[in-house]
Amino acid sequence: MVPSHAKLRIAPIADSELVTSHVDFWNDVYGFTMTGMLENVHDEVLIRSVEPKDLAAESVAFLELDLHTARTTDLTFCNRFELSWSKDGEEDLQGFAIWFDMYFERVPVESVPRSMTIARATEKGMVAFTTGPDATQTHWQQGAVLIKKPFATLRKGDILAGCVGYQKMEKQERSLDIEVRWKAPSMLEERRQVWSLN
């Protein structure tokens, strides 16, 4: 089976041009206020190249699949994640970037170690690639999910925890609903938002 293993990864976005270009832009379009365009702006996954400087923590894997044994039922889930905020000063969480890593093991193995990064895999002679922000960009780019205000304010070392859920849309074989739940130390309760990926 080629590829043999896949990992889906998530990292928080802060201080990003994506918010300026995709959201704030509509507040002043060549002198015109077009805020009506903002009505559903936070409802869809943006397929964009996210700048590495926009990420506010090291990414973590929230789904790992052995493609030799994966079943369609494995593709509907809500899996936990925990991220350690790495930006200095106070920053607002503006969203999340999601991407995938692919591994090409020559012989079937039970799993690719959880800590295995693409860099470490290639050092070991394994064929692997990532669609993440730090790599050469591919046509897949990254999925950016921007959150509705109010943003959560985080400081270096704060733990951002939650879960990511994928569910196939009804009657749309190639479309997904992606849900992210998250909680930061400055938040009284967990927040939740759903985006569509068509």
PLY file of the C-alpha trace (Angstrom):
ply
format ascii 1.0
element vertex 198
property float x
property float y
property float z
element edge 197
property int vertex1
property int vertex2
end_header
0.00 0.00 0.00
1.46 3.36 -1.01
1.48 5.57 0.98
1.54 3.37 4.06
0.76 5.86 6.84
-0.81 9.29 7.21
-0.94 11.87 9.97
-3.22 14.89 10.19
-1.69 17.82 12.04
-2.96 21.03 13.64
-1.31 24.26 14.81
-2.80 27.54 16.07
-2.71 30.71 13.95
-1.95 34.14 15.45
-1.15 37.57 13.99
-1.86 36.34 10.48
-2.26 38.18 7.19
-5.08 35.70 6.45
-7.35 37.61 8.81
-6.40 40.91 7.17
-6.86 39.63 3.62
-9.92 37.43 4.14
-11.88 39.19 6.91
-10.71 42.76 7.62
-10.53 43.49 3.87
-14.34 43.78 3.67
-14.45 46.66 6.17
-12.85 49.00 3.62
-12.82 47.94 -0.04
-11.36 50.96 -1.82
-13.35 53.26 0.46
-16.55 51.17 0.48
-17.85 49.28 3.50
-18.86 45.80 2.35
-19.46 44.16 5.73
-22.38 42.20 4.25
-19.73 39.92 2.75
-18.67 38.95 6.28
-21.89 37.06 7.01
-20.48 33.58 6.26
-16.77 34.37 6.11
-15.96 32.12 9.09
-17.96 29.13 7.86
-15.62 27.61 5.26
-12.16 26.10 5.36
-9.73 28.30 3.42
-7.25 26.37 1.29
-4.24 28.66 1.45
-0.50 28.67 2.06
-0.10 29.62 5.71
3.15 31.40 6.57
5.27 29.53 9.16
5.55 32.81 11.14
1.74 32.75 11.57
1.88 29.54 13.62
1.86 30.11 17.37
2.91 26.60 18.47
4.56 23.44 17.22
2.00 21.35 15.37
0.69 18.10 16.83
-0.85 15.07 15.15
-4.54 14.59 15.92
-5.10 11.56 13.65
-2.69 8.81 12.67
-3.72 6.21 10.14
-2.14 2.95 9.09
-3.44 2.89 5.53
-3.03 -0.91 5.36
-5.77 -1.37 7.93
-7.75 1.92 7.95
-11.52 1.64 7.54
-14.02 4.27 6.45
-15.32 4.37 10.04
-11.89 5.67 11.12
-12.54 8.83 9.10
-15.35 10.09 11.36
-13.87 11.13 14.68
-13.30 13.80 17.31
-9.72 13.45 18.54
-7.99 15.37 21.31
-5.02 17.70 20.88
-2.85 19.75 23.22
-0.58 22.58 22.07
1.93 24.72 23.96
1.75 28.38 22.86
5.22 29.52 21.74
4.81 33.18 20.70
6.25 35.85 22.98
3.99 38.50 24.51
0.21 38.32 24.41
-1.33 37.15 21.13
-4.87 36.37 20.05
-5.76 32.95 18.73
-7.24 33.66 15.28
-7.72 30.13 14.00
-5.99 26.88 13.17
-3.98 25.46 10.29
-4.51 21.81 9.37
-2.41 19.69 7.03
-1.27 16.13 6.40
1.98 14.17 6.42
2.44 11.02 4.33
4.86 8.15 4.98
5.93 5.45 2.54
7.21 2.45 4.53
8.76 -0.26 2.34
7.44 -3.09 4.52
4.21 -3.18 6.53
4.81 -1.96 10.08
2.36 -1.58 12.90
2.70 2.19 13.12
4.91 5.16 12.45
6.02 6.40 15.91
3.87 9.24 17.21
6.92 11.47 17.60
8.10 10.81 14.02
8.37 14.05 12.07
8.96 14.29 8.34
12.49 15.59 8.98
13.27 12.64 11.26
11.73 10.18 8.77
13.88 11.44 5.91
16.98 11.35 8.16
16.26 7.65 8.71
15.99 7.06 4.96
12.21 6.80 4.89
10.31 8.32 1.97
7.88 10.90 3.37
6.45 14.31 2.64
4.37 16.97 4.32
1.89 19.55 3.08
2.75 21.75 6.07
3.74 25.43 6.04
7.46 24.76 6.56
7.77 22.56 3.48
7.91 23.28 -0.23
4.33 24.22 -1.01
2.14 21.74 -2.88
-1.20 22.22 -4.59
-2.83 20.90 -1.39
-1.52 23.88 0.63
-3.03 23.96 4.15
-6.56 24.19 5.47
-7.01 27.38 7.49
-10.02 27.65 9.77
-10.53 31.18 11.09
-12.48 31.61 14.31
-15.20 34.11 15.01
-14.45 36.74 17.63
-13.96 37.00 20.54
-10.46 35.60 20.23
-8.71 33.91 23.14
-5.58 35.74 24.35
-2.60 33.50 25.09
0.91 33.91 26.45
4.04 31.85 25.89
3.71 28.50 27.66
-0.10 28.52 27.84
-1.68 25.19 26.98
-4.36 25.22 24.29
-6.35 21.99 24.41
-9.35 20.64 22.58
-10.41 18.25 19.86
-10.72 18.14 16.10
-13.64 16.33 14.50
-14.26 15.29 10.90
-17.62 14.17 9.58
-18.64 13.57 5.98
-21.47 15.86 4.89
-24.74 14.11 4.15
-25.27 13.38 0.43
-21.91 14.96 -0.45
-19.28 12.23 -0.78
-16.28 14.58 -1.08
-17.30 17.26 1.44
-16.53 17.44 5.16
-17.68 19.25 8.24
-14.63 20.04 10.36
-15.26 20.87 14.00
-12.70 22.28 16.40
-13.29 22.66 20.13
-10.70 24.53 22.15
-10.01 25.95 25.59
-7.20 28.22 26.76
-6.33 29.32 30.33
-7.94 32.75 29.75
-11.27 31.18 28.74
-14.05 30.30 31.18
-15.42 27.55 28.96
-14.58 25.56 25.87
-15.49 27.10 22.50
-16.68 25.21 19.44
-16.94 26.06 15.77
-17.70 24.07 12.59
-16.41 24.79 9.07
-17.32 23.18 5.75
-14.76 21.84 3.30
-16.24 21.41 -0.15
0 1
1 2
2 3
3 4
4 5
5 6
6 7
7 8
8 9
9 10
10 11
11 12
12 13
13 14
14 15
15 16
16 17
17 18
18 19
19 20
20 21
21 22
22 23
23 24
24 25
25 26
26 27
27 28
28 29
29 30
30 31
31 32
32 33
33 34
34 35
35 36
36 37
37 38
38 39
39 40
40 41
41 42
42 43
43 44
44 45
45 46
46 47
47 48
48 49
49 50
50 51
51 52
52 53
53 54
54 55
55 56
56 57
57 58
58 59
59 60
60 61
61 62
62 63
63 64
64 65
65 66
66 67
67 68
68 69
69 70
70 71
71 72
72 73
73 74
74 75
75 76
76 77
77 78
78 79
79 80
80 81
81 82
82 83
83 84
84 85
85 86
86 87
87 88
88 89
89 90
90 91
91 92
92 93
93 94
94 95
95 96
96 97
97 98
98 99
99 100
100 101
101 102
102 103
103 104
104 105
105 106
106 107
107 108
108 109
109 110
110 111
111 112
112 113
113 114
114 115
115 116
116 117
117 118
118 119
119 120
120 121
121 122
122 123
123 124
124 125
125 126
126 127
127 128
128 129
129 130
130 131
131 132
132 133
133 134
134 135
135 136
136 137
137 138
138 139
139 140
140 141
141 142
142 143
143 144
144 145
145 146
146 147
147 148
148 149
149 150
150 151
151 152
152 153
153 154
154 155
155 156
156 157
157 158
158 159
159 160
160 161
161 162
162 163
163 164
164 165
165 166
166 167
167 168
168 169
169 170
170 171
171 172
172 173
173 174
174 175
175 176
176 177
177 178
178 179
179 180
180 181
181 182
182 183
183 184
184 185
185 186
186 187
187 188
188 189
189 190
190 191
191 192
192 193
193 194
194 195
195 196
196 197
